[in-house]
Every structure is written in C-alpha cells, then in structure tokens.
Amino acid sequence: MLLVIGSISAQDFPSTKEMPCAMSNNNFLTGEKLTYTVYYNWGYLWIAAGEVTFEIKDAGSQYHYVCRGTTYKRYDSVFKVRDYFESKVDTTSLLPTHFKREVEEGNYIRFDSISFDQQGHLVKEYIGDTRETAKERSFTLDHCSHDLLSIIYALRNTDVDVLSPGDVLPMDVFFDKELFSLNLNYSDYIEKKKIRDLGNYSVSVFQPTLVTGNVFTEEAVMNIYISDDDNKIPLMIESPVTVGSVKAVLSSYEGLKYPLNPVE
C-alpha cells in the first residue's frame, strides 16, 4: 500500500468511470490494527527490512486512520524510512476531512497537511519540506476526493462479488497540490493462495496503475492480494522494482470485524 502511495506522484491516469462520493462501512471496526513486514529481495535472498502498521481509532463522528512505516534500525544506514500518515474521515460517507503526512525516506522529506470541504469541493493544503517551511495553497475541485490513506479503507467497502476480471475501480486522490484520477484493476480470483506464516487463503487480486521512473520499470506489475471475506484486507502486496523486488506480508492483526479464516 505504501508502494502504491509512493508510485502515483509523477502523473495521473484518467479513470474510466466516476468514483462514488459516499460509501457505507460494512467491513471494519475501530480498534482494528494491521501489521505488515516488508521484505526486499535481491537475487535469492529475502530480507525483512521494515514494518508498516495501519490502525483505526475512534474520533466520535469520524474514523481516525493512522499509518506508520519504518525500516528496521539495522538498515537505517542503507535507506532510512520514517513515514507517518493520518486521516480523519466522516463515518457516514468515508470521505476525508483532514489528512497529514510526514515523510522521511533517505534524503527526501515532506510535510503535507490537507483540509477537505467535500460539499464545496474545496481543498486547503499546507505543504513543504517541513512544517516550518510549509506554505498554504487552495484548490477548487469538480468532484469529491480521497486522500492517500482514506482511499484504502473506502476501497475495502467495494463489492468485489459483482466484478469480473478486467473491471476497473476509479480512485480520485488529492495530494502534492494535485488531484490524481487513478485506476485499480480487478485481475483475478485465486481459491487457494499461500501467505507466508499465515496459511492458505482465498483472495481477490488487484493491480493498480503504476508510474514508471525511479521505483517501477515499464514492465512492473504490482499484485495486491485481498482476503475473500467480509474484512477485505490486503494479505500480501508484491511487486518488482527497478532493482530487485519487494513484498509486504500481513504479519499480525487484531480487532477485525469478521474472522480471518484460512482454507485447507
């Protein structure tokens, strides 16, 4: 998921249909926490290089999503990552009202704070290298919009049972002073997929549009394996990158609304 977030900052890909401006939550509860181990592969060796956590907290009439991504300290000298994302969304529509990200990835740092007026289609953004140097910008949109974190939870409430391979889910995401219209492509259904340390699960497979450049090659295909149950959580994400490949695998979970049941 963080790879998807990092891959869309260069340009946008128009979606083939309009994203819905309101969704009901039937798939998660406050208190949910998902932890992923991020592996990097170079040659035949898979290295556990970092960890990503996603939490849902209660904020009254809002959900408060929090995501943290870090490299393990032993790899900080190679490429240090300390990322923090948070989003507050309306519980009735799952649309965001506020978003913040503080990113440290090697020599790259970024502070981004966004306020959304979804009814007025207005966005106010404070953005810069740091909180102290951030400058205010205002934007007018012609449609509702998600942020980098809220879109993940909105998509979890999509009814995948009505999808066929080749169908596309639109994703309108605002950040970095721009609205990005992206696609999430439904690729396949796998009845029995082995997930490291968790067992076998039935999964739906999605492939997001990627931007070629420093991270992804033109041939790169990212696969996101979503649990085929009412939780609809990503169990594994895998993708080649320009050097080697990466994999994020669910390593622990708590507070799920529904049981996560493996298949024999």
C-alpha positions in Angstrom: 0.0 0.0 0.0 2.8 2.4 0.7 4.3 1.4 -2.6 1.1 2.4 -4.3 1.2 5.7 -2.4 4.7 6.4 -3.5 4.1 5.4 -7.1 1.5 7.9 -8.1 3.2 11.3 -7.6 4.6 11.8 -11.1 1.5 11.9 -13.2 -2.2 10.9 -13.3 -4.0 8.2 -15.2 -7.7 9.1 -16.0 -10.1 6.6 -14.6 -12.8 5.1 -16.8 -15.7 6.0 -14.5 -16.5 8.3 -11.7 -15.7 7.4 -8.1 -18.7 7.3 -5.7 -18.9 10.2 -3.3 -20.3 8.3 -0.4 -19.8 4.7 0.9 -21.1 2.9 3.9 -18.7 1.0 6.1 -19.6 -2.7 6.5 -16.1 -4.1 6.7 -14.1 -2.7 9.7 -14.3 -1.5 13.3 -12.5 1.0 15.4 -9.6 -0.8 17.2 -8.5 -2.7 14.1 -4.7 -2.9 13.7 -2.8 -4.5 10.8 0.9 -5.0 10.8 2.9 -5.9 7.7 6.5 -7.0 7.4 8.2 -5.5 4.3 10.7 -7.8 2.6 13.3 -6.8 0.0 14.6 -9.4 -2.5 17.9 -9.1 -4.3 18.9 -12.3 -6.0 17.8 -15.4 -4.0 17.7 -13.7 -0.6 14.6 -12.2 1.0 15.4 -9.6 3.7 12.9 -8.4 6.3 13.8 -4.7 6.0 10.9 -2.9 7.7 7.4 -2.7 9.1 4.1 -0.9 8.3 1.2 -0.6 10.6 -2.4 0.6 9.9 -4.7 1.5 12.8 -8.3 2.7 13.1 -9.2 4.9 16.0 -12.4 6.3 17.3 -12.8 10.1 16.8 -16.5 10.5 17.6 -18.3 11.2 14.3 -15.1 10.4 12.5 -12.7 7.5 11.9 -9.1 8.3 12.6 -6.8 6.3 10.4 -3.1 6.1 11.3 -0.3 4.5 9.3 3.4 4.3 10.2 6.2 2.9 8.1 9.7 2.3 9.3 12.8 0.5 8.3 14.4 -1.6 11.0 17.3 0.2 12.6 19.9 -2.1 11.3 19.0 -1.0 7.8 18.7 2.8 8.5 22.3 3.3 7.3 21.3 1.9 3.9 18.0 3.7 3.4 16.2 5.1 6.4 12.4 5.4 6.4 10.2 7.1 9.0 6.8 7.7 7.5 3.7 8.9 9.3 0.2 9.3 7.7 -3.1 10.1 9.3 -6.6 10.7 8.0 -9.9 11.7 9.6 -13.0 10.7 7.7 -16.7 11.1 8.1 -18.2 7.8 9.4 -21.3 8.2 7.2 -19.6 8.8 3.8 -16.0 7.6 4.4 -14.8 10.8 2.8 -11.8 12.6 4.5 -12.0 15.9 6.3 -8.3 16.2 7.3 -5.1 14.5 6.2 -1.5 14.8 7.3 1.7 13.1 6.2 5.3 13.5 7.5 7.7 11.6 5.3 11.4 10.9 5.8 12.8 8.5 3.1 16.6 8.7 2.7 17.3 12.3 1.8 13.7 13.0 0.9 11.5 14.8 3.5 8.0 16.1 3.1 5.3 17.7 5.3 1.7 17.8 3.9 -1.5 18.8 5.7 -4.8 18.9 3.9 -8.3 20.1 4.8 -11.2 18.9 2.7 -14.6 20.7 2.2 -16.3 17.8 0.4 -19.6 19.6 -0.2 -18.0 22.7 -1.6 -15.3 20.7 -3.4 -12.6 22.9 -1.8 -9.2 21.8 -0.6 -6.7 23.8 1.5 -3.2 22.4 1.7 -0.1 23.2 3.7 2.9 21.7 2.0 6.7 21.9 2.2 9.8 20.1 3.2 8.9 20.7 6.9 6.1 22.0 9.0 8.0 25.3 9.5 8.6 25.8 5.7 5.1 24.7 4.5 3.1 27.1 2.5 -0.7 27.3 2.2 -2.4 26.6 -1.2 -6.1 26.4 -2.0 -7.7 24.4 -4.8 -11.2 24.0 -6.2 -12.3 20.6 -7.5 -15.3 19.5 -9.5 -15.8 16.2 -7.6 -15.3 14.7 -4.2 -11.8 13.3 -3.3 -10.0 11.0 -1.1 -6.5 11.2 0.4 -3.7 8.7 0.3 -5.0 6.8 3.3 -8.7 7.2 3.2 -8.9 5.6 -0.3 -7.6 2.3 1.1 -10.5 1.9 3.6 -13.1 3.2 1.1 -12.0 0.5 -1.4 -12.3 -2.2 1.2 -16.1 -1.5 1.2 -16.4 -2.2 -2.6 -18.5 -5.2 -3.5 -16.0 -7.4 -5.4 -18.6 -10.1 -5.9 -20.0 -8.1 -8.8 -16.6 -7.6 -10.5 -15.2 -9.6 -13.4 -11.5 -9.7 -14.5 -10.7 -6.5 -16.3 -13.1 -4.4 -14.4 -11.7 -1.1 -13.1 -12.3 0.8 -9.8 -11.7 4.5 -10.0 -9.7 6.3 -7.3 -9.6 10.1 -7.1 -6.8 11.0 -4.7 -5.6 14.5 -3.8 -2.1 15.3 -2.5 1.0 17.2 -3.6 -1.1 20.1 -5.0 -2.9 17.9 -7.5 -5.9 15.6 -7.9 -4.9 12.2 -9.3 -7.5 10.1 -11.1 -6.3 6.5 -10.9 -7.4 3.0 -11.7 -7.4 -0.2 -9.6 -7.8 -3.1 -11.9 -9.5 -6.3 -10.8 -7.3 -9.1 -12.2 -8.2 -12.5 -10.8 -9.7 -14.7 -8.1 -7.5 -17.3 -6.5 -9.1 -20.0 -4.5 -6.0 -21.0 -2.6 -3.1 -18.6 -2.2 -0.2 -19.3 0.2 0.5 -16.3 2.5 3.8 -16.5 4.4 3.4 -17.6 8.1 -0.5 -17.2 7.8 -1.5 -20.2 5.7 -3.7 -20.5 2.6 -6.5 -18.1 1.8 -8.9 -17.4 -1.0 -8.1 -14.0 -2.4 -9.1 -11.4 -5.0 -6.2 -10.0 -7.0 -6.0 -6.3 -7.9 -3.4 -4.4 -9.9 -3.0 -0.6 -9.5 -1.8 1.7 -12.3 1.9 2.5 -11.7 4.2 5.3 -12.7 7.4 4.3 -14.3 10.6 6.0 -13.1 12.8 5.7 -10.1 10.8 3.0 -8.5 9.0 1.0 -11.2 10.0 -0.2 -14.6 7.7 -0.2 -17.6 7.1 -3.9 -17.2 6.4 -3.8 -13.5 3.1 -5.3 -12.3 2.1 -4.9 -8.7 -0.3 -7.6 -7.3 -2.4 -6.9 -4.2 -4.0 -10.0 -2.7 -7.2 -9.1 -0.8 -8.9 -11.6 1.6 -12.0 -13.1 0.1 -14.1 -12.4 3.1 -16.1 -9.5 4.6 -12.9 -7.9 6.0 -11.3 -7.4 2.6 -7.9 -6.7 4.0 -4.7 -6.9 1.9 -2.9 -10.1 2.9 0.1 -9.5 0.7 1.4 -7.0 -1.8 4.3 -7.9 -4.2 6.0 -6.0 -7.0 9.3 -5.9 -8.9 11.1 -2.6 -8.6 14.0 -1.1 -10.6 16.5 -3.1 -8.5 15.1 -6.4 -7.1 11.6 -6.8 -5.8 9.6 -6.0 -2.7 6.9 -7.8 -0.7 4.7 -6.7 2.1 3.1 -9.5 4.1 0.5 -9.3 6.8 2.3 -10.5 10.0 -0.3 -9.8 12.7 -3.8 -8.4 13.1 -6.2 -7.5 15.8 -9.7 -6.1 16.1 -11.1 -7.5 12.8 -14.8 -7.3 12.4 -15.0 -10.8 10.9 -12.9 -13.9 11.4 -10.0 -14.3 9.1 -10.3 -18.0 8.1 -7.7 -19.9 6.1 -8.7 -22.6 3.6 -7.4 -26.2 3.8 
